[in-house]
Amino acid sequence: MREVFQSMKNFRKTKAFLFDFDGTLVDTMHGYADIAGKLINEYHPEISFAEGRRLYIETSGIPFCQQIEIIAPAHPSNAETVRRFEEEKIAGFFATKVDDEVRSSIAGMRDLGYLVGVSSGNFPDLINDYVKRENVVFDIVMGYDHENNFEKGKPHFDYFLDKFGLTKENLTFVGDSLKDADKGYDYGVQFVGMRGLFGDSDFRKLYADVITVGSMKELLDMLKKQ
């Protein structure tokens, strides 16, 4: 697996980018962490708000229904915690805008000839409604479909590569969490870490050869130099 990345330290073979959504393209994660910290503390008083918030961030990159099972395995309150989290986060989600730099960077990547898509752990209807409202053009938008086991990682990657007739070396996945990095590396596609919730050193503790960027503009500038 690691040999793949040693030979892919640039984007010369990349034809498509898949982006995680929350925290990577839109700044929603800190608000989500506040909601999760509050709810975790409410149902588990032994866990402080600050610790619950930290646990949410530490396990981010997968749907909250999976995160809570890591934080509090099989706890009877988990279903209600998830219901309230998903309900409370909607207002903050739709209050957030795509900033101009992200918008122009996505357009710039498409102008360079790259396919650009979304691979999110959020629900498909929310992501699609948001993208339509913000009028941002992607070649594909994929969310978490629990009933069909269609989620970020192998299911999304398989579908994307098959739909566009690409191979693994043609795809770069960009995310802001350590679990995003795991999904990219485990599948065998190039991964770029978006610094924010986690810094360069956090990603490199897991994957010494990882590429990280601080913004979409930084990534676009790298592509222009290829």
N, C-alpha and C positions, 0 to 999 in steps of 0.2 A: 504493500500500500504506500509506504513512504517514498519509494522510488518514483512514483508518479509525480509527487510534488517537487522532488529534487530536479526534475526535468521541466517543470512548469513555473519557473520563477518570473514569468512575464505573461502577457496576454496575447501572444502572437497566434495561438491556436484557438483562442476564445472567439466564439461567434454569438454567444448569448449570455446575458446576465439575469439571474433570478435574485430578487431582493426580498429579504424578510421585510415586514411592514412596520410594526410597532417598534419604535426605538431606532430603526434604521432609516426609514423614509419620513416618518412623522414622530414628533416628540411627545409620545403618550406614556412612556414607561414609568416616569416618576409619579404621575398621577395614579396609574394602576398600582404601583407599589404602595402608595398611601392607602388606597382602598383595601388592598390585600392585608397590609399590616394591621389596619383597624379590625377587619373581620377575624383574622387569625387570633388577635388578642382577645376579641369578644368571646369566641368559642373555646379558646385555650388560654385562660387568664395567666397560666404559668409562663406563657410566651409574651414578652413585652411587645409593644407596638414596633419599637426599633428592631427587635430581633425578628418579628414576623415580616417586616419590610425587607430585612436583609435576606431572609430565607426565600422570599418571593423573587428577589433579584437574582440570587444564587441559582435558582432553578428555572429562571426565565428561558424562553426559547421553545417551550412546549405549551400546549393548551393548559389553562388554569386547572381544569378538571384532573389533569395528570400531575400538575405541580402539587396540588393539595394532598394527593395520595402519597407523595414523597415526604411532604412536611408532616402530615398526620395520617399515617397509613390506616385505612379501613375505619376511620373514626365515624361514628353515626351522624355527626353534624356536617360531613363533607358535602353532601348533595345540596344542603341548604346554603352552605358557604359559597359554593359555586354559583348557585342560582342568584344569590344576592350580589356577588361580584360581577357577574355578567350583566345584571340589571343596572347596577350603579355606575359601571364604567362607560355606558353608552353616551351619557351626557358629555363627559369629558372627551370621548372619542370624536364626536361630531363638532365639538367646540374647537378642535385643533385643525389648523390649516396646513397645507403643503407650502413650505416656504419657497421663495423665488429661486434660491440656489438649487434646491432639490428639483424643482420643476424644470429649470433650464438645463440641469445636468442630465436628466432623463431624456429630454429632447436632444441634447448634444450627443448622447450615446446612440440614439436612433439615427441621427444625421450621419454618424460615422459608420452606420450599417449594422449595428448590433441589434439583435432581438433583446427586448427588455420585458421581464415579467415579474409578478409578485408571487411569493410563496409564503403564506402567512398561517399562523396558528389561530388567528381570529376567524369568526364565522363568515362564510362566503357572502351572505346577504349584506352584512355590515361593510365588508371590504368593497364589494361592488357598488353599493350605494354611495360610499365615501368617494371612490374614484370617479364615479359619474358626476357627483356634486362638484368635485374639485377640477373636473375636466382635464385629468392627466391621462395621457395616452400610453397604454401598455399593450404588448402583443398578447398577453394572457394574464389573468388574475386568478389565483387559486387560494382557497381558504381551507379551514378544517371541517371536513364532512365526516362526523363521527359514524353515522350509519353505514357509510361505505368504506370506512377505514382509509379515507383519502386525506392525508395530512402532510405537513412539511417534512421533508426527508425523502426516503426512497419512493413512496407513492407519487409525490409531486415530481420528483426528478425523473422517474421512469416515464410518467405521462408526458412531461415536457419534451424529453429527448425523442420519444416516439412520435409525438405530434409534429415536430419540426424536422425530423429526420437527422438528428444530431448524434454525436458520440460524446462520451464523458469528457474527453479532452477539449470539446468545444464549449463546455459550460463552466461558468464561474458563479458561485453562490456567495452572496454578501449578507452578513448578519451581524447583530450587535451583541450576541450572547455566546457563552462558552458552549452551550448545547447546540447552537447553530453551527459552531465550528466542528463539534463532534459529528453532526449530520453530514456536513460536507466532506470531511476527511473519511468517515466510515464508508460513504458511498463511492468515494474516489474521484470527486471533482475538485477543482481548485476552489479555495475558500479565501475570502477577504473579510477581515474583522473590522467592523465599524467601531472605532473607539468612542466610548461614552460611559455606559454602565460599567464596562470593563476596559482597562487600559492595555497598552501594548504588552506590558510585562505579564498581565493576567493570561492573555492569549498565548504568549510564548512559553509560559510554564507548562502548557499542554502540548503545544506544537511549535517547536523551535524555528521552523521554516515558514511560519505563517506571514502573510502580507496583511498589514493593517493600514487603515486610512482614518483621518479625522473628519472627513466630510465627503459629500458626493462630488464636489468640485475637485477635490484632491484626486479622487479616482478618475474623473474625466480627464484631468490634466495628464495623468499617467497614460491613459489610453491614447491621447493625442501624440505622445512621444514614441508610440510603438512603430 
